């Protein structure tokens, strides 16, 4: 069977020479292991143009110069949340030359910028990075049995307004967690519910809804800390460790909140008021597979090792 491969000008000349010697196209195709149709088209082209070399098409003329390409990339870097159409409009105002948004997107990709959703979190300060590095060093040698006795807890607020995150930013690959590429957390302008929960390997708490107000220090002790510490210490033993989110360490439950929010938003009948939001959160929390929670905790252990390796680099939740 013939194989498909590129035919250079030298090979084309040999094929034409064989045919001019009186060889049949079928025989020439068999000798060079080339498809009959390829040899036939090559012979017809030679008889028409008198040339055996391949004709290289010039293609469409490039609409922008290298200097203009650099201007497009610089415009996107100055305002990473601008759209390709807005960059095209800025380019038109600056140069008087009209280009399409697809051209802008191609130039930005050529400059290493890609449209991505921004990471929604709070940028870490130098103090945060120092504290997290110290915490990771203290727990670097913990075994799987040690982590199995840890309950990671945190509170989170869920709103009826859905953050669709349709706004994209232009960023380079591998720069998702740089401060300029991070979007601040939503301030929940509409009706919202604060909940608390804890996860651990092979276990979780129930979802506690903080009703009528915010979580104060005394309410946290009475409603969360004392009941759950007693419960899990009785089940795990004296090795039980309670870790609430204080910004010092890499709390894996943040990823679980994200999964819970997606589950609530994907329901056939999304919540429309406070009561239905509470019911949806409670039902979806109970439906979250335990394997997901275990994987989240184990990924946090790997991030502890990564934090040590990067010497306190910008490690997100």
ZANU-83000 format. One record per residue (C-alpha): y negated, z negated, x negated; residue number from 1. Coordinates in Angstrom, 2 decimals. Layout:
N
+---------+---------+---------+-----+
:       y :       z :       x :   i :
+---------+---------+---------+-----+
:       Y :       Z :       X : NUM :
...
+---------+---------+---------+-----+
//
This chain:
317
+---------+---------+---------+-----+
:       y :       z :       x :   i :
+---------+---------+---------+-----+
:    0.00 :    0.00 :    0.00 :   1 :
:   -3.47 :    0.83 :   -1.23 :   2 :
:   -5.82 :   -2.02 :   -2.09 :   3 :
:   -9.53 :   -2.25 :   -1.39 :   4 :
:  -11.72 :   -2.71 :   -4.45 :   5 :
:  -15.02 :   -1.48 :   -5.81 :   6 :
:  -15.01 :    2.00 :   -7.33 :   7 :
:  -17.43 :    2.35 :  -10.22 :   8 :
:  -19.04 :    5.61 :  -11.31 :   9 :
:  -16.46 :    6.19 :  -14.07 :  10 :
:  -13.59 :    5.95 :  -11.59 :  11 :
:  -15.41 :    8.27 :   -9.20 :  12 :
:  -15.72 :   10.85 :  -11.94 :  13 :
:  -12.00 :   10.66 :  -12.69 :  14 :
:  -11.14 :   11.12 :   -9.01 :  15 :
:  -13.41 :   14.16 :   -8.71 :  16 :
:  -11.92 :   15.58 :  -11.91 :  17 :
:   -8.37 :   15.28 :  -10.60 :  18 :
:   -9.28 :   17.08 :   -7.38 :  19 :
:  -11.07 :   19.82 :   -9.32 :  20 :
:   -7.88 :   20.30 :  -11.33 :  21 :
:   -6.16 :   21.28 :   -8.09 :  22 :
:   -4.52 :   18.00 :   -7.16 :  23 :
:   -4.26 :   17.13 :   -3.48 :  24 :
:   -6.28 :   14.29 :   -2.05 :  25 :
:   -3.09 :   12.49 :   -1.00 :  26 :
:   -1.69 :   12.65 :   -4.54 :  27 :
:   -4.96 :   11.46 :   -6.09 :  28 :
:   -5.15 :    8.54 :   -3.66 :  29 :
:   -1.58 :    7.55 :   -4.58 :  30 :
:   -2.25 :    7.78 :   -8.33 :  31 :
:   -5.34 :    5.55 :   -8.20 :  32 :
:   -3.98 :    3.30 :   -5.42 :  33 :
:   -6.96 :    4.05 :   -3.20 :  34 :
:   -7.03 :    4.78 :    0.51 :  35 :
:   -6.85 :    8.44 :    1.47 :  36 :
:  -10.03 :    8.14 :    3.57 :  37 :
:  -12.01 :    6.82 :    0.60 :  38 :
:  -11.00 :    9.70 :   -1.63 :  39 :
:  -11.68 :   12.18 :    1.17 :  40 :
:  -15.21 :   10.83 :    1.79 :  41 :
:  -15.90 :   10.85 :   -1.94 :  42 :
:  -14.86 :   14.52 :   -2.23 :  43 :
:  -16.96 :   15.54 :    0.79 :  44 :
:  -19.97 :   13.69 :   -0.61 :  45 :
:  -19.53 :   15.44 :   -3.96 :  46 :
:  -19.38 :   18.87 :   -2.35 :  47 :
:  -22.55 :   18.10 :   -0.36 :  48 :
:  -24.73 :   16.45 :   -3.01 :  49 :
:  -23.05 :   17.55 :   -6.24 :  50 :
:  -23.12 :   13.93 :   -7.46 :  51 :
:  -20.19 :   11.59 :   -7.93 :  52 :
:  -22.21 :    8.40 :   -8.51 :  53 :
:  -22.86 :    6.09 :   -5.59 :  54 :
:  -26.24 :    6.34 :   -3.91 :  55 :
:  -27.90 :    2.92 :   -3.87 :  56 :
:  -30.18 :    2.45 :   -0.91 :  57 :
:  -33.51 :    0.86 :   -1.62 :  58 :
:  -33.54 :   -1.24 :    1.55 :  59 :
:  -36.52 :   -2.52 :    3.44 :  60 :
:  -39.61 :   -3.33 :    1.42 :  61 :
:  -40.08 :   -7.08 :    1.00 :  62 :
:  -42.94 :   -8.27 :    3.21 :  63 :
:  -44.13 :  -11.07 :    0.91 :  64 :
:  -44.83 :  -11.38 :   -2.79 :  65 :
:  -43.39 :  -14.17 :   -5.00 :  66 :
:  -46.78 :  -15.92 :   -4.93 :  67 :
:  -46.82 :  -15.77 :   -1.13 :  68 :
:  -43.25 :  -17.14 :   -1.06 :  69 :
:  -44.41 :  -20.14 :   -3.07 :  70 :
:  -47.30 :  -20.65 :   -0.65 :  71 :
:  -44.90 :  -20.69 :    2.32 :  72 :
:  -42.65 :  -23.28 :    0.66 :  73 :
:  -45.64 :  -25.42 :   -0.32 :  74 :
:  -46.99 :  -25.31 :    3.26 :  75 :
:  -43.68 :  -26.64 :    4.60 :  76 :
:  -43.53 :  -29.39 :    1.98 :  77 :
:  -47.05 :  -30.56 :    2.82 :  78 :
:  -46.05 :  -31.03 :    6.46 :  79 :
:  -42.29 :  -31.19 :    6.75 :  80 :
:  -42.37 :  -31.45 :   10.54 :  81 :
:  -44.16 :  -28.13 :   11.03 :  82 :
:  -42.17 :  -25.32 :   12.65 :  83 :
:  -41.45 :  -21.90 :   11.16 :  84 :
:  -43.81 :  -20.32 :   13.69 :  85 :
:  -46.61 :  -22.70 :   12.70 :  86 :
:  -46.08 :  -21.83 :    9.04 :  87 :
:  -46.27 :  -18.14 :    9.96 :  88 :
:  -49.55 :  -18.77 :   11.79 :  89 :
:  -50.97 :  -20.63 :    8.79 :  90 :
:  -49.89 :  -17.77 :    6.54 :  91 :
:  -51.63 :  -15.27 :    8.83 :  92 :
:  -54.86 :  -17.28 :    8.76 :  93 :
:  -54.76 :  -17.60 :    4.97 :  94 :
:  -53.70 :  -14.09 :    3.95 :  95 :
:  -54.34 :  -11.91 :    6.99 :  96 :
:  -50.74 :  -10.73 :    6.81 :  97 :
:  -48.46 :  -11.24 :    9.80 :  98 :
:  -44.85 :  -12.27 :    9.24 :  99 :
:  -42.16 :  -13.46 :   11.65 : 100 :
:  -40.75 :  -16.95 :   11.88 : 101 :
:  -37.38 :  -15.58 :   10.73 : 102 :
:  -39.06 :  -14.36 :    7.55 : 103 :
:  -40.52 :  -17.83 :    7.06 : 104 :
:  -37.10 :  -19.41 :    7.54 : 105 :
:  -35.57 :  -17.05 :    4.97 : 106 :
:  -38.30 :  -17.81 :    2.44 : 107 :
:  -37.86 :  -21.54 :    2.97 : 108 :
:  -34.11 :  -21.28 :    2.51 : 109 :
:  -34.77 :  -19.33 :   -0.64 : 110 :
:  -36.94 :  -22.24 :   -1.79 : 111 :
:  -34.21 :  -24.77 :   -1.05 : 112 :
:  -35.64 :  -26.09 :    2.25 : 113 :
:  -33.47 :  -26.33 :    5.35 : 114 :
:  -34.23 :  -27.40 :    8.93 : 115 :
:  -32.54 :  -30.75 :    9.53 : 116 :
:  -32.90 :  -33.69 :   11.89 : 117 :
:  -34.78 :  -36.60 :   10.32 : 118 :
:  -32.95 :  -39.86 :    9.69 : 119 :
:  -34.24 :  -42.51 :   12.10 : 120 :
:  -34.62 :  -45.83 :   10.28 : 121 :
:  -37.12 :  -47.91 :    8.38 : 122 :
:  -37.76 :  -46.83 :    4.77 : 123 :
:  -36.57 :  -49.41 :    2.25 : 124 :
:  -39.09 :  -51.12 :    0.02 : 125 :
:  -38.51 :  -52.13 :   -3.59 : 126 :
:  -37.80 :  -55.69 :   -2.42 : 127 :
:  -35.18 :  -54.42 :    0.03 : 128 :
:  -33.43 :  -52.40 :   -2.65 : 129 :
:  -33.45 :  -55.31 :   -5.08 : 130 :
:  -32.04 :  -57.73 :   -2.51 : 131 :
:  -29.33 :  -55.30 :   -1.42 : 132 :
:  -28.30 :  -54.59 :   -4.99 : 133 :
:  -27.98 :  -58.30 :   -5.65 : 134 :
:  -25.93 :  -58.76 :   -2.46 : 135 :
:  -23.63 :  -55.89 :   -3.40 : 136 :
:  -23.06 :  -57.33 :   -6.85 : 137 :
:  -22.11 :  -60.68 :   -5.33 : 138 :
:  -19.56 :  -59.06 :   -3.00 : 139 :
:  -18.34 :  -56.25 :   -5.25 : 140 :
:  -15.04 :  -57.97 :   -6.04 : 141 :
:  -14.14 :  -58.93 :   -2.48 : 142 :
:  -10.69 :  -57.88 :   -1.36 : 143 :
:   -9.69 :  -56.31 :    1.94 : 144 :
:   -8.48 :  -59.71 :    3.10 : 145 :
:  -11.90 :  -61.19 :    2.37 : 146 :
:  -13.70 :  -58.50 :    4.40 : 147 :
:  -11.23 :  -58.95 :    7.27 : 148 :
:  -12.69 :  -62.45 :    7.81 : 149 :
:  -16.29 :  -61.24 :    8.15 : 150 :
:  -18.00 :  -60.75 :   11.50 : 151 :
:  -20.96 :  -58.35 :   11.23 : 152 :
:  -23.45 :  -58.86 :   14.03 : 153 :
:  -26.83 :  -57.59 :   15.09 : 154 :
:  -28.96 :  -57.03 :   18.16 : 155 :
:  -30.20 :  -53.66 :   19.32 : 156 :
:  -32.44 :  -52.32 :   22.05 : 157 :
:  -31.48 :  -49.43 :   24.32 : 158 :
:  -33.92 :  -47.54 :   26.51 : 159 :
:  -33.69 :  -45.30 :   29.55 : 160 :
:  -35.69 :  -42.70 :   27.66 : 161 :
:  -33.40 :  -40.54 :   25.55 : 162 :
:  -34.40 :  -39.57 :   22.03 : 163 :
:  -33.05 :  -36.01 :   21.88 : 164 :
:  -34.26 :  -35.66 :   18.27 : 165 :
:  -35.09 :  -32.00 :   18.72 : 166 :
:  -37.88 :  -32.22 :   16.18 : 167 :
:  -36.65 :  -30.93 :   12.83 : 168 :
:  -38.01 :  -31.30 :    9.34 : 169 :
:  -37.83 :  -29.10 :    6.27 : 170 :
:  -36.03 :  -30.82 :    3.40 : 171 :
:  -33.88 :  -30.12 :    0.38 : 172 :
:  -30.14 :  -30.78 :    0.35 : 173 :
:  -29.28 :  -34.36 :   -0.56 : 174 :
:  -32.73 :  -35.78 :    0.29 : 175 :
:  -32.07 :  -37.09 :    3.81 : 176 :
:  -33.00 :  -40.69 :    2.95 : 177 :
:  -36.17 :  -40.13 :    0.99 : 178 :
:  -39.16 :  -41.89 :    2.59 : 179 :
:  -40.94 :  -38.63 :    3.43 : 180 :
:  -37.85 :  -37.44 :    5.35 : 181 :
:  -37.35 :  -40.59 :    7.44 : 182 :
:  -38.64 :  -41.04 :   10.96 : 183 :
:  -39.69 :  -44.45 :   12.21 : 184 :
:  -37.59 :  -46.11 :   14.89 : 185 :
:  -38.46 :  -45.55 :   18.54 : 186 :
:  -40.67 :  -48.28 :   20.03 : 187 :
:  -39.00 :  -48.00 :   23.45 : 188 :
:  -42.00 :  -47.30 :   25.69 : 189 :
:  -39.92 :  -47.35 :   28.89 : 190 :
:  -37.51 :  -49.84 :   30.44 : 191 :
:  -35.22 :  -51.19 :   27.73 : 192 :
:  -32.39 :  -53.67 :   27.31 : 193 :
:  -31.68 :  -55.83 :   24.27 : 194 :
:  -28.01 :  -56.49 :   23.52 : 195 :
:  -26.09 :  -58.34 :   20.83 : 196 :
:  -22.58 :  -57.84 :   19.52 : 197 :
:  -20.41 :  -58.36 :   16.47 : 198 :
:  -17.64 :  -56.33 :   14.87 : 199 :
:  -14.96 :  -57.05 :   12.32 : 200 :
:  -11.71 :  -55.51 :   11.17 : 201 :
:   -9.22 :  -55.77 :   14.06 : 202 :
:  -11.74 :  -57.43 :   16.35 : 203 :
:  -15.07 :  -57.47 :   18.14 : 204 :
:  -17.18 :  -59.67 :   20.39 : 205 :
:  -18.15 :  -58.90 :   23.93 : 206 :
:  -21.49 :  -57.19 :   24.43 : 207 :
:  -24.05 :  -59.89 :   25.13 : 208 :
:  -27.05 :  -58.79 :   27.20 : 209 :
:  -30.28 :  -60.64 :   26.43 : 210 :
:  -31.76 :  -61.04 :   29.88 : 211 :
:  -35.37 :  -61.81 :   30.75 : 212 :
:  -37.22 :  -61.56 :   27.49 : 213 :
:  -36.62 :  -61.24 :   23.80 : 214 :
:  -34.18 :  -63.02 :   21.53 : 215 :
:  -35.89 :  -66.15 :   20.25 : 216 :
:  -34.49 :  -68.37 :   17.51 : 217 :
:  -33.34 :  -71.09 :   19.91 : 218 :
:  -31.77 :  -68.62 :   22.33 : 219 :
:  -29.97 :  -66.98 :   19.43 : 220 :
:  -28.47 :  -70.32 :   18.38 : 221 :
:  -27.47 :  -71.36 :   21.90 : 222 :
:  -26.27 :  -68.02 :   23.32 : 223 :
:  -24.88 :  -66.22 :   20.26 : 224 :
:  -24.41 :  -68.20 :   17.09 : 225 :
:  -22.62 :  -71.34 :   18.24 : 226 :
:  -20.24 :  -69.80 :   20.83 : 227 :
:  -19.06 :  -66.91 :   18.68 : 228 :
:  -18.82 :  -68.77 :   15.39 : 229 :
:  -16.61 :  -71.37 :   17.05 : 230 :
:  -14.49 :  -68.69 :   18.72 : 231 :
:  -13.83 :  -66.60 :   15.62 : 232 :
:  -13.48 :  -69.56 :   13.28 : 233 :
:  -10.70 :  -70.80 :   15.52 : 234 :
:   -8.99 :  -67.40 :   15.36 : 235 :
:   -9.51 :  -66.58 :   11.66 : 236 :
:   -9.70 :  -70.00 :   10.06 : 237 :
:  -11.99 :  -71.63 :    7.54 : 238 :
:  -12.44 :  -68.32 :    5.66 : 239 :
:  -14.47 :  -66.91 :    8.56 : 240 :
:  -17.88 :  -65.59 :    7.48 : 241 :
:  -20.70 :  -64.81 :    9.94 : 242 :
:  -23.12 :  -62.14 :    8.70 : 243 :
:  -26.10 :  -61.37 :   10.87 : 244 :
:  -28.52 :  -58.57 :   10.05 : 245 :
:  -31.36 :  -59.83 :    7.86 : 246 :
:  -32.16 :  -56.62 :    6.00 : 247 :
:  -30.45 :  -57.84 :    2.82 : 248 :
:  -27.09 :  -56.11 :    3.06 : 249 :
:  -25.65 :  -52.92 :    4.46 : 250 :
:  -24.82 :  -53.87 :    8.03 : 251 :
:  -22.17 :  -51.44 :    9.34 : 252 :
:  -22.84 :  -52.25 :   12.99 : 253 :
:  -25.92 :  -50.01 :   12.87 : 254 :
:  -23.56 :  -47.02 :   12.94 : 255 :
:  -21.78 :  -48.50 :   15.96 : 256 :
:  -25.06 :  -48.77 :   17.87 : 257 :
:  -25.60 :  -45.08 :   17.22 : 258 :
:  -22.13 :  -44.24 :   18.58 : 259 :
:  -22.71 :  -46.44 :   21.63 : 260 :
:  -26.01 :  -44.71 :   22.39 : 261 :
:  -24.35 :  -41.29 :   22.24 : 262 :
:  -21.61 :  -42.43 :   24.59 : 263 :
:  -24.10 :  -43.71 :   27.15 : 264 :
:  -26.21 :  -40.56 :   26.93 : 265 :
:  -23.11 :  -38.38 :   27.39 : 266 :
:  -21.96 :  -39.98 :   30.65 : 267 :
:  -21.58 :  -37.74 :   33.68 : 268 :
:  -24.12 :  -39.88 :   35.50 : 269 :
:  -26.61 :  -41.30 :   32.96 : 270 :
:  -28.23 :  -44.64 :   33.84 : 271 :
:  -31.40 :  -44.44 :   35.88 : 272 :
:  -32.45 :  -48.09 :   36.11 : 273 :
:  -31.99 :  -51.40 :   34.36 : 274 :
:  -28.80 :  -52.42 :   36.19 : 275 :
:  -27.02 :  -49.12 :   35.65 : 276 :
:  -28.07 :  -49.18 :   31.98 : 277 :
:  -26.49 :  -52.62 :   31.53 : 278 :
:  -23.31 :  -51.50 :   33.27 : 279 :
:  -23.11 :  -48.31 :   31.20 : 280 :
:  -23.62 :  -50.16 :   27.93 : 281 :
:  -20.97 :  -52.74 :   28.78 : 282 :
:  -18.40 :  -50.16 :   29.87 : 283 :
:  -18.94 :  -47.87 :   26.89 : 284 :
:  -18.82 :  -50.81 :   24.47 : 285 :
:  -15.39 :  -51.77 :   25.77 : 286 :
:  -14.24 :  -48.13 :   25.48 : 287 :
:  -15.16 :  -47.78 :   21.81 : 288 :
:  -11.87 :  -47.48 :   19.89 : 289 :
:  -11.13 :  -50.28 :   17.46 : 290 :
:  -10.22 :  -47.69 :   14.83 : 291 :
:  -13.84 :  -46.54 :   14.89 : 292 :
:  -15.07 :  -50.07 :   14.21 : 293 :
:  -12.55 :  -50.55 :   11.39 : 294 :
:  -13.60 :  -47.26 :    9.78 : 295 :
:  -17.26 :  -48.28 :    9.98 : 296 :
:  -16.57 :  -51.58 :    8.19 : 297 :
:  -14.46 :  -49.86 :    5.54 : 298 :
:  -17.20 :  -47.31 :    4.94 : 299 :
:  -19.59 :  -50.20 :    4.32 : 300 :
:  -17.24 :  -51.48 :    1.61 : 301 :
:  -17.38 :  -48.07 :   -0.05 : 302 :
:  -21.18 :  -48.14 :    0.14 : 303 :
:  -21.19 :  -51.45 :   -1.70 : 304 :
:  -19.44 :  -49.72 :   -4.59 : 305 :
:  -21.87 :  -46.78 :   -4.28 : 306 :
:  -24.85 :  -49.15 :   -4.42 : 307 :
:  -23.54 :  -50.66 :   -7.65 : 308 :
:  -23.03 :  -47.19 :   -9.10 : 309 :
:  -26.54 :  -46.02 :   -8.19 : 310 :
:  -28.12 :  -49.24 :   -9.55 : 311 :
:  -29.95 :  -50.10 :   -6.36 : 312 :
:  -30.96 :  -46.65 :   -5.21 : 313 :
:  -32.18 :  -45.93 :   -1.68 : 314 :
:  -29.05 :  -46.84 :    0.30 : 315 :
:  -29.61 :  -46.63 :    4.09 : 316 :
:  -27.85 :  -48.58 :    6.81 : 317 :
+---------+---------+---------+-----+
//
